Amino acid sequence: MRRGRLVMGLIMALIAFASYYGYREVNPITGEKQHIGMSQEQEVAMGLQAAPQMADQFGGLHPDSNIQNKVQEVGTRLVQQSVASSSAYKFSFNVLKDAETVNAFALPGGPIFITAALLNELENEAQLAGVLGHEVGHVVARHSAEHMAKSQLAQLLVGAVGIAATDEEQPGRGQQAAAAAAFVSQMVNLRYGRQDELESDGLGVRLMSEAGYDPRSMLEVMRILAASSKGGRQPEFLNTHPDPGNREEKIKAAIAKRYPQGVPGQLTTGRPL
C-alpha cells in the first residue's frame, strides 16, 4: 500500500508538471515566454465577473462623476497612445469610494481601480498615469494568469505530496508534509510577486512615456507613498505591491535606459488634479 501511494503521488506530480510546462507562449508586449493555462478572453470574463465584488469591498465606486471621468480620461489616453492598445484587453478605470485605504490594483483582463485615498495624494495627471500605467503593466504582462497557473501547479503538488507521504501508522504525517509543501509554494509565489513589481514599474515607465507623460512622475509617486507611511501604518499599496528593494533606483534606471540623453522636454506632467 505504501508503495502504491508513492507511485500515485509521483504520477500526480508528473501530470502537474506536464500540464504546467507543456503549455508556453510568448507575450507579444513583453517578449517573455510564459506558462499560462487560460486565454485572454477568459481573463477578460474573469475580471468583469470579479469587478463588482471587488468594488464593494472598498465601499463601492466614488459617486462624483467628474472624478470618475478625469481618471477614465487619463487611463484611456494611457492605453490608446501606448503599446497597450495592441492588446485584446477591455480596460476600464474606476475610482473607489474608500478615502482611508491608499491603494490601486488591477483585475485580470483590464478592470483597474484606484482608491479615493490614493487619488487625493496625487498632484497631477502624470502621477496618476504612473499609478495607472503600473497597473496596466500587470494586465498586459498577464501576471494574474501566470500566478493562477503557478497556484494550480502548487496545489496539485501539495496534493501529490500529501498522498505520497500518507502513512497508516502515522496518519498526521501526510498532512504535515502537505502543509510544509504549501508553505514553500507561498514563498515561491512571493518571490515572483516581487519580480512582477519590477516588470510593472518598467512597463509603467514605457506606457506613460508613450502616452506623452513625464515618467519621472512615477518617482514622485514612490515618494508620496513613502511619506504617507510615516504618520502611521504602511499604505495598503505597499502591502499589496511587494517592494523589490531600491525601487526608486530601479525606476531611475528604466528611465535612463529609455532616454539615455535625458527625458525629452515635450513630455508633460499634465493638468493638476
C-alpha positions as CSV (number, residue, x, y, z in Angstrom):
1,M,0.0,0.0,0.0
2,R,2.8,2.4,0.9
3,R,4.5,1.8,-2.5
4,G,1.1,2.3,-4.2
5,R,0.7,5.7,-2.6
6,L,4.2,6.7,-3.6
7,V,3.5,5.7,-7.2
8,M,0.2,7.6,-7.2
9,G,1.8,10.7,-5.7
10,L,4.5,10.6,-8.3
11,I,2.0,10.2,-11.2
12,M,0.1,13.2,-9.8
13,A,3.3,15.3,-9.7
14,L,4.3,14.3,-13.2
15,I,0.8,15.3,-14.5
16,A,1.0,18.6,-12.7
17,F,4.4,19.4,-14.2
18,A,3.4,18.2,-17.7
19,S,0.2,20.4,-17.6
20,Y,2.2,23.5,-16.5
21,Y,5.4,23.2,-18.6
22,G,3.6,21.7,-21.6
23,Y,1.9,25.0,-22.5
24,R,4.1,28.0,-23.2
25,E,3.5,31.2,-25.2
26,V,5.4,34.4,-25.9
27,N,3.8,37.6,-24.6
28,P,3.8,40.0,-27.6
29,I,4.3,43.1,-25.5
30,T,6.9,41.9,-23.0
31,G,8.6,39.3,-25.2
32,E,8.6,37.0,-22.2
33,K,7.8,33.2,-22.5
34,Q,5.0,32.4,-20.1
35,H,3.3,29.3,-18.8
36,I,-0.4,30.2,-18.9
37,G,-3.3,27.9,-19.0
38,M,-6.1,30.4,-20.0
39,S,-7.0,32.6,-22.9
40,Q,-7.1,36.4,-22.9
41,E,-10.9,36.1,-23.4
42,Q,-11.1,34.0,-20.2
43,E,-9.1,36.7,-18.3
44,V,-11.5,39.4,-19.5
45,A,-14.5,37.4,-18.4
46,M,-12.9,36.7,-15.0
47,G,-12.1,40.3,-14.4
48,L,-15.6,41.5,-15.4
49,Q,-17.2,39.0,-13.1
50,A,-15.0,39.9,-10.1
51,A,-15.1,43.7,-10.6
52,P,-18.4,44.5,-8.7
53,Q,-17.4,42.3,-5.8
54,M,-14.0,44.0,-5.5
55,A,-15.6,47.4,-5.7
56,D,-18.0,46.5,-2.8
57,Q,-15.0,45.7,-0.6
58,F,-13.9,49.3,-0.8
59,G,-17.3,50.9,-0.2
60,G,-18.3,50.9,-3.9
61,L,-17.5,53.4,-6.7
62,H,-16.9,57.1,-5.9
63,P,-20.2,59.0,-6.5
64,D,-18.6,62.0,-8.2
65,S,-18.9,61.6,-12.0
66,N,-16.3,64.4,-12.6
67,I,-13.7,62.4,-10.6
68,Q,-14.5,59.2,-12.4
69,N,-14.3,60.9,-15.8
70,K,-11.0,62.5,-15.0
71,V,-9.4,59.2,-14.1
72,Q,-11.0,57.4,-17.1
73,E,-9.7,60.1,-19.4
74,V,-6.1,59.7,-18.2
75,G,-6.4,55.9,-18.3
76,T,-7.9,55.9,-21.8
77,R,-5.0,58.2,-23.1
78,L,-2.5,55.9,-21.4
79,V,-3.9,52.8,-23.3
80,Q,-4.8,54.4,-26.6
81,Q,-1.4,56.1,-27.1
82,S,0.8,53.2,-26.0
83,V,1.6,49.6,-26.9
84,A,-1.2,48.6,-24.5
85,S,-3.7,49.5,-27.4
86,S,-2.4,46.4,-29.2
87,S,-3.8,44.0,-26.6
88,A,-7.2,42.4,-26.5
89,Y,-8.0,43.5,-23.0
90,K,-11.0,45.6,-22.1
91,F,-9.6,48.3,-19.9
92,S,-11.7,50.4,-17.5
93,F,-10.5,52.9,-14.9
94,N,-12.5,53.4,-11.7
95,V,-12.2,55.4,-8.5
96,L,-13.3,53.6,-5.3
97,K,-15.1,55.4,-2.6
98,D,-12.7,54.4,0.1
99,A,-11.0,57.5,1.5
100,E,-8.8,55.7,4.1
101,T,-7.1,52.9,2.2
102,V,-4.2,54.1,-0.1
103,N,-4.3,51.5,-2.8
104,A,-4.7,50.7,-6.5
105,F,-5.0,47.3,-8.2
106,A,-5.8,45.6,-11.5
107,L,-8.0,42.6,-12.2
108,P,-7.4,40.1,-15.0
109,G,-8.5,41.3,-18.3
110,G,-8.4,45.1,-17.7
111,P,-10.6,46.5,-14.8
112,I,-8.3,48.9,-12.9
113,F,-9.2,50.6,-9.6
114,I,-7.7,53.4,-7.5
115,T,-9.0,54.4,-4.1
116,A,-10.0,58.0,-3.4
117,A,-7.4,57.9,-0.6
118,L,-4.6,57.4,-3.1
119,L,-6.0,59.7,-5.7
120,N,-6.2,62.5,-3.1
121,E,-2.5,62.2,-2.5
122,L,-1.6,62.7,-6.2
123,E,-0.8,66.2,-7.6
124,N,-1.1,65.9,-11.4
125,E,-2.1,63.7,-14.3
126,A,1.4,62.3,-14.8
127,Q,1.5,61.0,-11.3
128,L,-1.9,59.4,-11.9
129,A,-0.6,58.0,-15.2
130,G,2.3,56.5,-13.3
131,V,-0.1,54.6,-10.9
132,L,-2.4,53.5,-13.7
133,G,0.5,52.6,-16.0
134,H,1.9,50.3,-13.4
135,E,-1.5,48.6,-13.1
136,V,-1.9,48.3,-16.9
137,G,1.5,46.8,-16.8
138,H,0.3,44.0,-14.6
139,V,-2.5,43.3,-17.0
140,V,-0.6,43.3,-20.3
141,A,2.2,41.2,-18.7
142,R,-0.5,38.7,-17.7
143,H,0.7,38.5,-14.1
144,S,-2.6,37.2,-12.7
145,A,-2.8,34.5,-15.3
146,E,0.8,33.4,-14.5
147,H,0.0,33.3,-10.8
148,M,-3.1,31.3,-11.4
149,A,-1.1,28.7,-13.4
150,K,1.6,28.6,-10.7
151,S,-1.0,28.3,-7.9
152,Q,-2.7,25.4,-9.7
153,L,0.7,23.7,-10.1
154,A,1.4,24.3,-6.4
155,Q,-2.0,22.9,-5.3
156,L,-1.5,19.8,-7.4
157,L,2.0,19.2,-6.0
158,V,0.7,19.7,-2.4
159,G,-1.9,17.1,-3.1
160,A,0.7,14.7,-4.6
161,V,2.9,15.2,-1.5
162,G,0.0,14.5,0.8
163,I,-0.8,11.2,-0.9
164,A,2.7,10.0,-1.2
165,A,3.5,10.9,2.5
166,T,0.4,9.4,4.0
167,D,1.2,6.6,6.5
168,E,-1.5,4.5,8.1
169,E,0.7,4.1,11.2
170,Q,1.3,7.9,11.4
171,P,-1.9,9.4,9.9
172,G,-0.8,13.0,10.6
173,R,2.4,12.7,8.6
174,G,0.8,13.4,5.2
175,Q,-0.9,16.5,6.5
176,Q,2.3,17.8,7.9
177,A,4.2,17.2,4.7
178,A,1.4,18.9,2.7
179,A,1.5,21.9,5.0
180,A,5.2,22.2,4.5
181,A,4.9,22.0,0.8
182,A,2.1,24.6,0.8
183,F,4.4,27.0,2.8
184,V,7.2,26.5,0.2
185,S,4.8,27.3,-2.6
186,Q,3.7,30.5,-0.9
187,M,7.3,31.6,-0.7
188,V,7.8,30.9,-4.4
189,N,4.8,33.0,-5.3
190,L,6.0,35.9,-3.1
191,R,9.3,35.9,-5.0
192,Y,7.6,36.0,-8.3
193,G,5.4,38.8,-7.0
194,R,8.5,41.0,-6.4
195,Q,9.7,40.2,-10.0
196,D,6.2,41.2,-11.2
197,E,6.5,44.6,-9.5
198,L,9.8,45.3,-11.2
199,E,8.4,44.4,-14.6
200,S,5.3,46.5,-14.0
201,D,7.4,49.5,-12.9
202,G,9.3,49.2,-16.2
203,L,6.1,48.8,-18.2
204,G,4.6,51.8,-16.4
205,V,7.6,54.0,-17.5
206,R,7.2,52.8,-21.0
207,L,3.4,53.2,-21.2
208,M,3.2,56.7,-19.7
209,S,6.1,57.9,-21.8
210,E,4.4,56.6,-25.0
211,A,1.3,58.5,-23.9
212,G,3.3,61.7,-23.5
213,Y,3.6,61.8,-19.7
214,D,6.9,62.5,-17.9
215,P,8.0,59.2,-16.4
216,R,9.9,60.9,-13.6
217,S,6.4,61.5,-12.1
218,M,6.5,57.8,-11.1
219,L,9.4,58.6,-8.8
220,E,7.2,61.3,-7.2
221,V,4.5,58.7,-6.6
222,M,7.0,56.5,-4.7
223,R,8.0,59.4,-2.5
224,I,4.3,60.2,-1.9
225,L,3.7,56.6,-0.8
226,A,6.8,56.7,1.4
227,A,5.7,60.0,3.0
228,S,2.1,58.7,3.7
229,S,3.5,55.8,5.7
230,K,5.4,58.0,8.2
231,G,2.4,59.1,10.2
232,G,1.0,55.6,10.8
233,R,0.7,52.2,9.2
234,Q,2.1,51.4,5.8
235,P,-0.2,52.2,2.8
236,E,-2.0,49.2,1.6
237,F,-0.5,49.8,-1.8
238,L,2.9,48.9,-0.4
239,N,1.5,45.8,1.2
240,T,-0.2,44.5,-1.9
241,H,2.7,45.5,-4.1
242,P,5.8,43.9,-2.6
243,D,8.8,46.2,-2.7
244,P,11.7,44.5,-4.6
245,G,14.1,46.8,-2.9
246,N,15.7,50.1,-4.2
247,R,12.6,50.7,-6.1
248,E,13.3,54.3,-6.9
249,E,16.8,53.4,-8.2
250,K,15.3,50.8,-10.5
251,I,12.7,53.2,-11.9
252,K,15.5,55.7,-12.5
253,A,17.4,53.0,-14.3
254,A,14.4,52.2,-16.5
255,I,14.0,55.9,-17.4
256,A,17.7,56.3,-18.2
257,K,17.6,53.2,-20.4
258,R,14.7,54.6,-22.3
259,Y,16.1,58.1,-22.5
260,P,19.9,57.9,-22.3
261,Q,20.1,61.5,-23.5
262,G,17.7,62.8,-20.9
263,V,13.9,62.9,-20.7
264,P,12.5,64.9,-23.7
265,G,11.1,68.3,-22.8
266,Q,7.8,67.7,-24.6
267,L,6.8,65.0,-22.1
268,T,4.3,66.6,-19.7
269,T,3.1,66.3,-16.1
270,G,-0.4,67.2,-17.4
271,R,-3.0,69.2,-15.5
272,P,-3.2,69.4,-11.7
273,L,-5.6,67.0,-10.1
